[in-house]
Structures are given as structure tokens and as C-alpha cells.
């Protein structure tokens, strides 16, 4: 999830989902390793990452971070710095599970693109073909905060799969406008992100189709529950639960074992603790996250809500396998999850000249695409998560960077990301 300092209200942001399975730790033999110098980078420069993270830890802005950098398909840097708990009794380790939040979106988007390749979906299929409540959509025209009633007008265009993939369908997030859409969604029991409550996306996404959109589909880029709706479309088109579909068609074929919608309670001790920002600029460990969210997602709760926009949890190494597959244009070690043409289309501009709220970047199918970025080369594609996780894939330098932290809506994400980028790109040999 792209975050700005205004997103502190995203305490409506945990994650959880669908049915219990046994997970195994990723085998080290599945990865290739190299020294930074072997792939044209400088070890001493990358060593500055530890100092960077510790500066934020000592300032009580983050509990720590797990960082993974890979170049030319090989892991060249890994570090686990800081502590999972506020008492500093449990140091981070490379096998810690992090709630990935919106870093789920690219994976759900890949699932949809697979179904498009299989002919079970089309980019311009109307959502109403899969979720009947979307057959006749409305655009919000007014809202009464006193009784949370609203007026609307019929949309001229029905939202499509393409609109969901590009965040242009107009399906809102409550936290982006708490006074209006936050109130509307809450009144209807629809969470922004994954929840421990015994509800399903079948019922919630059906409800959303009866609620007003933020704008005419296809006319504006607006961050919202679009990918959650897309996850439900994937379920209907594939006749599988979203977690099952992703497991059978993405993670299992690639040998990814520590990346899923929820985990058995035995994994609670290896689950990174959630921290929340405080008013004085520090952090505090979360013990309670409100009516819809609990701190021990995804190991506790009903485990029925497979949020396509926010529901997955995993390790840095597990997510690296997904990133490397995308960098390889949909294939890894002879396993193909997408045709190369399809994989490339996901990190090409798909919103034409529509205004994009985060700088001069563009947006593809589930990925932000750098264009004029201060540090990342043009064409670098990425996304981030509400719990301060971030990744980017840099085709120009054959580079993957993942840094996982667990502070919900930290106001310091832009700062640490910028400094991390400067360290990494200064480590590239001329």
C-alpha cells in the first residue's frame, strides 16, 4: 500500500484469511547466493544499511527491519536488525513472518492475469458478470454525516476487470476518506483490510457493489478496495477460494512455502509484532487494533477473510521468489506462471495520462512504475504495505530490494525508503 503521512488513520489495517495448512521453512538450497562484488556492487556500501536501520531503531521510530537484496538472481545481502517485541527479548531473524498488507495486491493481480491468459477472464469484462451487485453501479453525489445517508446517480460506465487492476474502478478505501467512505463502509461492516471476524469476501464484495463508487470508472486513479473485489472475481472465475487458487497456481509451483493468507497458531512466536506510531513520534507495541482487527493476525481469528488487497503474510525470502519470477518475466527455474508478454504488461503504463497521486510515476496492473524517481531508475516497479513493508524490482540493474518492518502507517516510511535507496544505488560500481 502506498503510504503518506496522512494515512495514520489506517488502524483499520490488519490482515487475515482462509483455511489451515501446514507450512515448512524455505530451504536454503533453493536460493543462490553471491558476494556483492561478484555482481558489481560494493559490500562496504551495503553495510551502511545496518547503521541506517539502527538509527531509526535508536530513535524509537521502528523496532527494526529485515532486508533482502538480490542481483542477477542471487541474494547478495540479508540482514535482520532490531527486535520483534517492545521488551527487546526477541531479535528479528530472517525467518520472521511479516504482515505484507498491500504487497498482496501484485500477487492477486498475477492471479487475475493468469485467468485472462486461460480465457476465464477478459480485461474488459464487466465486474457484474462475476458479482451481480455490480451490474448497476452508482456514483456518490452527496453524503449526510449525521445519519450516514447518501445520494447517488447511475454511472455511465460499468467498472471492469481492467479498472480493478489499475485502481480506476472507483471502489473506495475508508481510510482515504474516513468522514465519508469510512463511515459508509463501517456502517455496512466492510473492513478496509483483512479481519479476524467470521465473514467472507463473498458477502462483503457483494455489499460493495450496492454502495456508491467514488468516481466514474476509468476516469480517475483512486486507491481503494479494487483488488479485494478483484480477488472475489478470481474466485468466481476460477471456482476456487482465493487462497487456494494462489497456493495452487503461484506459490506452490514456485516452491514458496512461507507466503500465505494465514498460518497455524504454532507460528505466533515467529510472527513479527505490530507497532503503532504515537503522537510524540515514537512507537508502541500494539495489543489491540480495534473491533475489526487483532494484533495476532494471521495466526488467530476466524481465518475466513481472504483479502486480495491486503491479506498475505510471509518472509522476505518467500516474497523474493515471487519478485524474481516477475523480474524473469513470469518464469523461474523452468516453472512458468505467466507468459512473458503478460508479465511485462503488468509493469507497463496502463493508465495513460490519468493523474497519479504519488509523483510522476505511472501504474500498470498491480504495480507502481518509476518515471523520474529521485533514486530508482525509470521502469522500476514496486509497491508497499500498510505495516511499512516495501519492495521494488529494478530491471535495468537486474536488482530486487525487499525491506520488511511492522509499524502500521509509519510517518517515517518515505524517509527510510529514500535513505535505503541512496545506499543501494551508491553501492553499484560505476
Secondary structure as UniProt FT lines:
FT   HELIX           5..9
FT   TURN            10..11
FT   HELIX           28..30
FT   HELIX           36..39
FT   HELIX           43..46
FT   HELIX           48..58
FT   TURN            59..60
FT   STRAND          64..71
FT   TURN            72..73
FT   STRAND          74..83
FT   TURN            86..87
FT   TURN            94..95
FT   STRAND          97..101
FT   HELIX           102..104
FT   HELIX           105..117
FT   TURN            118..119
FT   TURN            123..124
FT   HELIX           127..129
FT   HELIX           132..134
FT   STRAND          138..144
FT   TURN            145..148
FT   STRAND          149..154
FT   HELIX           161..165
FT   TURN            166..167
FT   HELIX           175..177
FT   HELIX           178..182
FT   HELIX           183..187
FT   TURN            188..189
FT   HELIX           201..209
FT   TURN            217..218
FT   HELIX           226..238
FT   HELIX           242..246
FT   HELIX           247..251
FT   HELIX           252..254
FT   STRAND          259..260
FT   HELIX           265..270
FT   STRAND          275..277
FT   TURN            279..280
FT   STRAND          283..285
FT   TURN            291..292
FT   TURN            295..299
FT   TURN            308..310
FT   STRAND          312..314
FT   HELIX           316..327
FT   TURN            328..329
FT   STRAND          331..332
FT   TURN            333..334
FT   STRAND          335..336
FT   HELIX           340..346
FT   TURN            352..353
FT   TURN            359..360
FT   STRAND          362..363
FT   STRAND          368..369
FT   TURN            378..379
FT   STRAND          381..384
FT   TURN            386..387
FT   STRAND          390..394
FT   TURN            395..398
FT   STRAND          399..404
FT   STRAND          407..408
FT   TURN            411..412
FT   HELIX           413..426
//
